[in-house]
Amino acid sequence: MFSWETPPATSGGRAAHVDGLAHALADAGHDVVIVTRRTSGTTRFSETGSLRIIRVDIDLPWLPDRAIARVTSANHAFVMAANDLGEWAADIVHAHDWEVAWASQVLAHRYHCPLVTTFHGTERSRHGGHVPPGVPTDVNGIEWWLASNSRRVITISKILGRQVTSDFELDPTAVRSVPGGIDQTWWASPQPDIDERPDENLVFAWGRIQYEKGFHVLAAAVAEVRSSHPSVHCVIAGRGSYLAELQSQIDVIGVSDLIELPGYISDNELRAALHRSACVVIPSLYEPFGVIALEALAGGSPLVIAKTGGLLEIVEGTEAALTFEPGNTTQLAECLDAVLRDRNLAHSLSQNGRALIEQFYSWPAIAGRMMDCYLDALGSSEVNR
């Protein structure tokens, strides 16, 4: 596998996806190698069972003001690191997003094996179906090239799969959907050093504070339910470019006394907040998959989510969450009122959510689906030779 990031680098859900998938494949007896960037505080090499991680320093000569030049230079370092594996050979090369396109293609050619690519998002999808000029246009071209050179293309949601098939003019039979997974045991276990006493009036949300995450919609909905639930209060955790604007909107609509923006919180604090909350809200205007929904469900929180992208795919038809139209403040307020008012409903959502995670989104289940894709690619490879 090639990935631009693995834990502890955790920008978005890609790093956690690669880590969880790799460990599950290794636990199932497969020989797995990850080549990735080395970040501060990490070792150059680690090995756990049949999983090896090679972390590469990418400080080669590159032009610091040109993002794509830096990435291509890093791919040179990735290939050099893979060469250190000696006589070891891969049966599948798995790329995760465009930043590892060149190294993945070179190594697949070297090993005479299929290249499989997972898109965790695309530049076009991140810009609402449009590709602005400049770097986004360049990245879109690289994604197109990577997709066309892959034996199978995997997306983390069905909606992203349809977009990729159309945008990159792919054969639909070559595109598969394999979502991310979650370690249910960790998220469900208590954190003894942190207060987890239930708070029946706490509405919790977290993530990167950006416009498309829809936190301003949640703030307006909290203002609407204030009259019927005088004790309601809300925490929106995270950092991002929209934080100052969000605080300004909270002040303008007069709910600064109800909504707290604590910034970054640790994983343990996040898990404790999920256990304490009356409900978790994911108000995203767009979300290609939404690993945060899995984290909320695994933590046992009653969930309220926007019906957008991969979020809806996770819970549609499961009775594991209440849903509302993206950006619709009134519908979100109605969902909040229902879950805060009816504790039986909240308990039912929580139980259904945990069952959903156990059956479909555990890492062993996800690894099994990914192996089906690998075998499909290998079978196609044999037929085409």
VEXKOLMAR-956193 format. One line per field, with one value per residue (C-alpha): residue in three letters; chain; residue number from 1; x, y, z. Coordinates in Angstrom, 2 decimals, m for minus. Each point is the difference from the previous one (the first is absolute). Example, Ala and Ser with C-alpha at 12.3 -4.5 7.8 and 13.67 -1.06 7.14 Angstrom:
// residues 2
drenmi	ALA,SER
volum	A,A
miza	1,2
xx	12.30,1.37
yy	m4.50,3.44
zz	7.80,m0.66
***
This chain:
// residues 385
drenmi	MET,PHE,SER,TRP,GLU,THR,PRO,PRO,ALA,THR,SER,GLY,GLY,ARG,ALA,ALA,HIS,VAL,ASP,GLY,LEU,ALA,HIS,ALA,LEU,ALA,ASP,ALA,GLY,HIS,ASP,VAL,VAL,ILE,VAL,THR,ARG,ARG,THR,SER,GLY,THR,THR,ARG,PHE,SER,GLU,THR,GLY,SER,LEU,ARG,ILE,ILE,ARG,VAL,ASP,ILE,ASP,LEU,PRO,TRP,LEU,PRO,ASP,ARG,ALA,ILE,ALA,ARG,VAL,THR,SER,ALA,ASN,HIS,ALA,PHE,VAL,MET,ALA,ALA,ASN,ASP,LEU,GLY,GLU,TRP,ALA,ALA,ASP,ILE,VAL,HIS,ALA,HIS,ASP,TRP,GLU,VAL,ALA,TRP,ALA,SER,GLN,VAL,LEU,ALA,HIS,ARG,TYR,HIS,CYS,PRO,LEU,VAL,THR,THR,PHE,HIS,GLY,THR,GLU,ARG,SER,ARG,HIS,GLY,GLY,HIS,VAL,PRO,PRO,GLY,VAL,PRO,THR,ASP,VAL,ASN,GLY,ILE,GLU,TRP,TRP,LEU,ALA,SER,ASN,SER,ARG,ARG,VAL,ILE,THR,ILE,SER,LYS,ILE,LEU,GLY,ARG,GLN,VAL,THR,SER,ASP,PHE,GLU,LEU,ASP,PRO,THR,ALA,VAL,ARG,SER,VAL,PRO,GLY,GLY,ILE,ASP,GLN,THR,TRP,TRP,ALA,SER,PRO,GLN,PRO,ASP,ILE,ASP,GLU,ARG,PRO,ASP,GLU,ASN,LEU,VAL,PHE,ALA,TRP,GLY,ARG,ILE,GLN,TYR,GLU,LYS,GLY,PHE,HIS,VAL,LEU,ALA,ALA,ALA,VAL,ALA,GLU,VAL,ARG,SER,SER,HIS,PRO,SER,VAL,HIS,CYS,VAL,ILE,ALA,GLY,ARG,GLY,SER,TYR,LEU,ALA,GLU,LEU,GLN,SER,GLN,ILE,ASP,VAL,ILE,GLY,VAL,SER,ASP,LEU,ILE,GLU,LEU,PRO,GLY,TYR,ILE,SER,ASP,ASN,GLU,LEU,ARG,ALA,ALA,LEU,HIS,ARG,SER,ALA,CYS,VAL,VAL,ILE,PRO,SER,LEU,TYR,GLU,PRO,PHE,GLY,VAL,ILE,ALA,LEU,GLU,ALA,LEU,ALA,GLY,GLY,SER,PRO,LEU,VAL,ILE,ALA,LYS,THR,GLY,GLY,LEU,LEU,GLU,ILE,VAL,GLU,GLY,THR,GLU,ALA,ALA,LEU,THR,PHE,GLU,PRO,GLY,ASN,THR,THR,GLN,LEU,ALA,GLU,CYS,LEU,ASP,ALA,VAL,LEU,ARG,ASP,ARG,ASN,LEU,ALA,HIS,SER,LEU,SER,GLN,ASN,GLY,ARG,ALA,LEU,ILE,GLU,GLN,PHE,TYR,SER,TRP,PRO,ALA,ILE,ALA,GLY,ARG,MET,MET,ASP,CYS,TYR,LEU,ASP,ALA,LEU,GLY,SER,SER,GLU,VAL,ASN,ARG
volum	A,A,A,A,A,A,A,A,A,A,A,A,A,A,A,A,A,A,A,A,A,A,A,A,A,A,A,A,A,A,A,A,A,A,A,A,A,A,A,A,A,A,A,A,A,A,A,A,A,A,A,A,A,A,A,A,A,A,A,A,A,A,A,A,A,A,A,A,A,A,A,A,A,A,A,A,A,A,A,A,A,A,A,A,A,A,A,A,A,A,A,A,A,A,A,A,A,A,A,A,A,A,A,A,A,A,A,A,A,A,A,A,A,A,A,A,A,A,A,A,A,A,A,A,A,A,A,A,A,A,A,A,A,A,A,A,A,A,A,A,A,A,A,A,A,A,A,A,A,A,A,A,A,A,A,A,A,A,A,A,A,A,A,A,A,A,A,A,A,A,A,A,A,A,A,A,A,A,A,A,A,A,A,A,A,A,A,A,A,A,A,A,A,A,A,A,A,A,A,A,A,A,A,A,A,A,A,A,A,A,A,A,A,A,A,A,A,A,A,A,A,A,A,A,A,A,A,A,A,A,A,A,A,A,A,A,A,A,A,A,A,A,A,A,A,A,A,A,A,A,A,A,A,A,A,A,A,A,A,A,A,A,A,A,A,A,A,A,A,A,A,A,A,A,A,A,A,A,A,A,A,A,A,A,A,A,A,A,A,A,A,A,A,A,A,A,A,A,A,A,A,A,A,A,A,A,A,A,A,A,A,A,A,A,A,A,A,A,A,A,A,A,A,A,A,A,A,A,A,A,A,A,A,A,A,A,A,A,A,A,A,A,A,A,A,A,A,A,A,A,A,A,A,A,A,A,A,A,A,A,A,A,A,A,A,A,A,A,A,A,A,A,A,A,A,A,A,A,A,A,A,A,A,A,A
miza	1,2,3,4,5,6,7,8,9,10,11,12,13,14,15,16,17,18,19,20,21,22,23,24,25,26,27,28,29,30,31,32,33,34,35,36,37,38,39,40,41,42,43,44,45,46,47,48,49,50,51,52,53,54,55,56,57,58,59,60,61,62,63,64,65,66,67,68,69,70,71,72,73,74,75,76,77,78,79,80,81,82,83,84,85,86,87,88,89,90,91,92,93,94,95,96,97,98,99,100,101,102,103,104,105,106,107,108,109,110,111,112,113,114,115,116,117,118,119,120,121,122,123,124,125,126,127,128,129,130,131,132,133,134,135,136,137,138,139,140,141,142,143,144,145,146,147,148,149,150,151,152,153,154,155,156,157,158,159,160,161,162,163,164,165,166,167,168,169,170,171,172,173,174,175,176,177,178,179,180,181,182,183,184,185,186,187,188,189,190,191,192,193,194,195,196,197,198,199,200,201,202,203,204,205,206,207,208,209,210,211,212,213,214,215,216,217,218,219,220,221,222,223,224,225,226,227,228,229,230,231,232,233,234,235,236,237,238,239,240,241,242,243,244,245,246,247,248,249,250,251,252,253,254,255,256,257,258,259,260,261,262,263,264,265,266,267,268,269,270,271,272,273,274,275,276,277,278,279,280,281,282,283,284,285,286,287,288,289,290,291,292,293,294,295,296,297,298,299,300,301,302,303,304,305,306,307,308,309,310,311,312,313,314,315,316,317,318,319,320,321,322,323,324,325,326,327,328,329,330,331,332,333,334,335,336,337,338,339,340,341,342,343,344,345,346,347,348,349,350,351,352,353,354,355,356,357,358,359,360,361,362,363,364,365,366,367,368,369,370,371,372,373,374,375,376,377,378,379,380,381,382,383,384,385
xx	0.00,1.04,m1.53,0.99,m0.82,m0.44,m0.48,0.99,m0.63,m3.79,m1.25,m3.49,m0.81,2.52,2.80,m2.33,m1.46,3.40,1.12,m3.14,m0.13,3.68,m0.16,m3.17,1.59,3.13,m2.07,m1.69,3.41,0.94,3.45,m0.52,2.50,m0.88,2.26,m0.81,1.48,1.95,m1.45,1.36,0.47,m0.29,2.58,1.18,m1.04,m2.40,m1.20,m2.96,m0.65,m0.33,m0.41,3.01,m0.10,2.76,m0.03,1.95,1.72,m1.05,2.48,1.35,0.72,m3.40,m1.60,m1.69,m2.52,m1.29,m2.11,m0.11,3.76,0.45,m2.33,1.72,3.36,m1.39,m1.11,3.62,0.85,m2.86,1.35,3.52,m1.32,m1.98,3.18,1.49,m2.44,2.40,m1.46,m3.37,m2.76,m3.58,m3.05,m2.01,1.09,m2.61,0.14,m1.94,m0.76,1.96,3.02,1.48,m0.97,3.45,1.64,m2.99,0.00,3.77,m0.10,m3.01,1.98,3.07,m1.90,m2.15,m3.11,m3.30,m0.18,m3.05,m0.84,m2.25,m1.31,m0.94,m1.23,0.79,0.87,m3.23,m2.14,1.74,m0.92,m3.65,0.30,2.24,3.77,1.49,3.03,3.50,1.01,m3.53,m0.02,3.44,m1.06,m3.14,2.16,2.23,m3.05,m1.32,3.33,0.21,m3.54,0.61,3.16,m1.70,m1.40,m2.67,m1.09,m1.45,m1.93,m1.02,m3.65,m2.38,m0.72,3.71,0.22,m2.65,1.80,3.36,m1.49,m1.53,2.79,2.83,m2.03,0.63,m1.55,m2.59,0.99,3.48,m1.28,m0.78,m1.17,1.74,m0.66,2.21,m0.24,0.22,1.47,m3.25,1.65,2.15,m2.79,m2.46,2.38,m0.09,2.81,0.50,1.88,m2.63,m3.50,m2.52,m3.15,m2.93,m1.18,m3.56,0.24,3.37,0.07,3.48,1.69,3.59,2.20,1.97,m1.61,m0.68,m3.08,m0.94,m0.20,m3.21,0.65,m1.71,m3.18,0.30,0.49,m3.22,m1.88,1.14,m1.43,m3.35,m0.29,1.04,m3.58,m1.18,3.21,1.30,2.90,1.34,3.65,2.35,3.70,1.57,3.58,2.72,2.18,m0.12,m0.09,m3.68,0.34,0.00,m2.97,m1.91,0.60,m1.20,m3.23,m0.57,0.35,m2.34,m2.86,0.39,1.01,3.54,m1.20,m1.17,2.75,3.61,2.85,2.84,2.25,2.02,m0.84,1.87,m1.38,m0.65,m1.86,m1.98,m0.97,m1.10,m2.07,m1.76,m0.85,m1.33,m2.05,m3.74,0.61,2.67,m0.71,1.83,m1.41,2.30,m1.06,2.22,1.77,1.47,m0.10,0.00,2.12,m1.22,m3.43,1.55,1.83,m3.24,m1.88,2.77,0.08,m3.68,m1.29,m3.45,0.81,m1.55,1.53,m0.50,m1.21,3.05,2.54,1.45,m1.71,m3.41,1.42,1.16,m3.37,m2.65,m2.63,1.69,m1.91,3.42,m0.35,m2.38,0.61,m0.68,0.58,3.44,m0.18,m3.61,0.08,m3.67,0.25,3.14,m1.74,m2.90,2.45,1.68,m3.33,m1.00,3.18,0.24,m3.64,m0.32,2.60,m1.48,0.67,3.53,0.63,m1.36,2.27,2.99,m0.69,m0.68,3.20,2.18,m1.53,0.60,3.68,0.57,m1.56,1.26,2.77,2.42,3.48,m0.08,m3.21,1.55,3.20,m2.09,m1.70,3.36,1.40,m2.90,1.07,3.63,m0.99,m2.26,2.90,2.31,m2.58,m0.45,3.77,0.22,m2.78,1.65,3.42
yy	0.00,3.56,2.82,3.63,m0.34,m2.55,0.54,2.13,2.25,0.15,2.65,m1.26,m3.72,m1.36,m0.76,m1.90,m1.88,m1.13,m0.98,m1.95,m1.79,m0.92,m1.43,m1.99,m1.47,m0.90,m1.57,m2.12,m1.40,2.21,1.53,3.77,2.81,3.69,2.67,3.48,3.35,0.23,2.61,1.49,m2.53,m3.13,m2.66,m0.82,m3.64,m1.97,m3.59,m1.64,m3.61,m0.08,3.78,2.16,3.78,1.89,3.75,2.11,3.36,2.03,2.89,m0.41,2.97,1.47,3.37,0.98,2.34,m2.72,m2.58,m2.53,0.21,m0.94,m2.97,m1.33,0.34,m1.96,m2.77,m0.39,m0.60,m2.51,m2.03,0.04,m1.27,m2.79,m1.11,m0.74,m2.91,m2.04,m3.15,0.46,0.48,1.16,m1.74,3.24,3.63,2.13,3.81,2.32,3.25,2.02,0.92,m3.48,m0.46,m0.14,m2.34,m2.35,m0.24,m0.61,m2.76,m1.72,m0.05,m1.33,m2.82,m0.75,0.17,1.90,3.55,0.68,3.54,1.22,3.53,1.41,3.10,1.80,3.57,0.39,m1.37,2.27,3.03,m0.89,m1.49,2.72,0.16,3.46,0.98,m0.45,m2.82,m1.53,m0.40,m1.61,m2.38,m0.94,m0.94,m2.18,m1.70,m0.69,m1.51,m2.12,m1.30,m0.94,m1.90,m1.99,m3.49,0.73,3.32,m0.04,2.82,0.42,0.58,m0.93,3.63,0.70,m3.13,1.35,3.34,m1.62,m2.25,2.99,2.53,m2.31,m1.83,m3.42,m3.36,m0.36,m3.66,1.13,2.19,m1.35,1.54,m1.00,2.34,0.67,m1.97,0.62,m1.64,m0.39,m1.35,3.09,2.50,m1.85,m0.47,2.57,2.44,m0.29,3.29,2.19,0.88,m1.95,0.63,0.36,3.52,m0.16,3.54,m0.18,0.15,m0.86,0.43,m0.04,0.06,2.43,3.41,0.81,1.37,m3.28,m1.73,1.96,0.94,3.36,m1.97,m1.75,3.33,1.36,m3.20,0.28,3.52,m1.40,m2.69,2.30,0.92,m3.63,m1.24,2.81,m2.10,m1.02,0.75,m0.94,m0.72,0.22,m1.27,0.40,2.48,1.42,2.98,0.76,0.20,3.80,0.33,m2.67,1.79,3.24,m1.66,m1.51,3.46,1.59,m2.49,0.33,m3.51,0.62,m0.94,m3.40,m1.02,m0.66,m0.23,m1.67,m0.57,m3.19,m2.85,m3.29,m3.36,m0.91,3.27,m0.62,m3.49,1.32,2.73,m2.61,m2.02,3.09,1.58,m0.07,m0.12,0.57,2.13,m0.21,2.95,m0.23,1.63,m2.52,m3.13,m2.65,m2.65,1.26,m2.11,2.27,m1.61,m3.39,1.38,1.44,m3.25,m2.09,2.32,m0.65,3.53,0.59,1.45,2.79,0.45,1.88,m2.04,0.62,m2.15,m2.91,0.96,m1.06,m3.24,m1.03,0.29,m0.10,m2.62,m0.96,2.04,0.87,3.78,2.87,1.81,3.45,1.78,1.66,3.66,m0.24,1.61,m0.67,m3.73,m0.27,1.81,m2.47,m2.92,1.55,0.54,m3.64,m1.57,2.33,m0.52,m3.78,m2.06,m3.25,1.22,0.97,m3.46,m1.72,2.08,m0.88,m3.75,m0.10,1.95,m2.41,m2.99,1.66,0.56,m3.55,m1.60,2.19,2.38,m1.99,m0.09,m3.79,0.48,2.83,m2.00,m2.87,2.31,1.41,m3.49,m0.69,3.05,m1.17,m3.47,1.53,2.13,m3.02,m2.04,2.77,0.18,m3.68,0.25,2.97,m1.62
zz	0.00,m0.66,2.04,0.49,3.67,2.76,3.75,1.82,m3.03,m0.05,m2.41,m0.73,0.12,m2.52,2.48,2.32,m2.99,m1.26,3.51,0.85,m3.34,0.05,3.52,m0.80,m3.14,1.95,2.79,m2.68,m0.99,m2.95,m0.45,m0.02,m0.63,0.30,m1.50,1.28,1.04,3.23,2.33,3.20,2.79,m2.15,m0.77,m3.49,0.30,2.15,m0.10,1.70,m0.97,m3.77,m0.31,m0.84,m0.22,m1.83,0.72,m2.42,0.41,m3.02,0.35,m3.50,m2.27,m0.78,m0.55,3.28,m1.63,m2.33,1.81,m2.83,m0.53,3.64,m0.34,m3.12,1.72,2.96,m2.36,m1.07,3.66,0.30,m2.92,1.44,3.33,m1.66,m1.77,3.42,0.33,m2.13,m1.55,1.68,m2.58,0.27,m1.46,0.17,0.18,1.74,m0.35,2.28,m1.85,m2.55,2.14,m0.48,m3.66,m1.58,2.52,m0.07,m3.79,m0.13,2.61,m1.59,m3.26,1.76,1.72,m3.09,2.18,m0.02,1.31,2.18,1.07,2.79,m0.37,3.40,m1.80,m3.24,m0.82,m1.95,2.83,2.53,m2.13,m0.43,m3.48,m1.44,m0.40,0.58,m2.10,1.36,2.34,0.18,m3.78,0.11,2.77,m1.92,m2.98,2.19,1.49,m3.50,m1.03,3.16,m0.44,m3.65,0.97,2.79,m0.49,2.60,1.47,3.51,1.64,3.60,m0.90,m2.79,m0.83,m0.44,m2.15,m2.34,m0.19,m0.71,m2.68,m1.77,0.55,m1.09,m2.67,1.57,m0.74,2.80,0.46,1.08,2.86,3.46,3.27,3.24,2.95,2.96,3.22,3.72,3.09,1.88,3.15,0.54,m0.61,2.24,2.95,2.84,0.76,3.78,0.45,m1.69,1.17,m2.09,2.00,m2.43,m0.77,m1.34,m1.39,m1.78,m3.80,m1.31,m3.36,m1.18,m3.07,m2.15,0.38,m3.64,m1.72,m1.68,3.39,0.69,3.63,m0.59,m0.76,3.37,1.78,m1.53,0.93,3.63,0.02,m1.20,2.70,2.81,0.92,0.30,1.64,2.24,1.31,m3.39,m0.65,m2.81,m0.49,m3.47,0.23,m2.60,m1.80,m3.50,m2.31,0.71,3.79,0.29,m2.36,1.91,3.30,m1.59,m1.16,3.44,1.53,m2.54,0.54,3.78,1.07,1.20,3.48,m1.31,m2.42,0.93,m2.52,1.92,m3.03,m0.20,2.36,0.40,m1.05,3.64,0.57,m3.19,1.10,3.40,m1.66,m2.14,3.11,1.84,m2.78,m0.37,m3.73,m2.63,m3.06,m3.33,m1.99,m3.04,m3.24,m1.79,1.28,m2.35,2.72,3.57,2.34,2.79,m0.38,0.68,3.04,1.37,m0.56,1.53,3.01,0.57,m0.53,m1.50,m3.40,m2.07,m3.45,m3.23,m2.95,m2.13,m1.83,1.90,3.26,m1.29,m1.43,3.48,1.74,m2.71,0.84,3.30,2.61,1.45,m0.37,m0.55,m3.27,m1.46,m3.30,m0.15,0.98,1.24,3.44,0.80,m0.75,2.12,2.86,m0.24,0.23,3.03,1.69,m0.61,1.33,3.02,0.88,m0.53,1.87,m1.31,m3.52,0.98,1.49,m3.13,m2.27,2.16,m0.05,m3.72,m0.67,1.92,m1.78,m3.36,0.76,1.20,m3.06,m2.85,1.09,2.14,m1.52,m0.59,m2.02,m2.01,m0.61,m1.34,m2.49,m1.06,m0.56,m2.34,m2.01,m0.08,m1.17,m2.62,m1.27,m0.06,m1.88,m2.51,m0.33,m0.84,m2.57,m1.72,m0.34
***
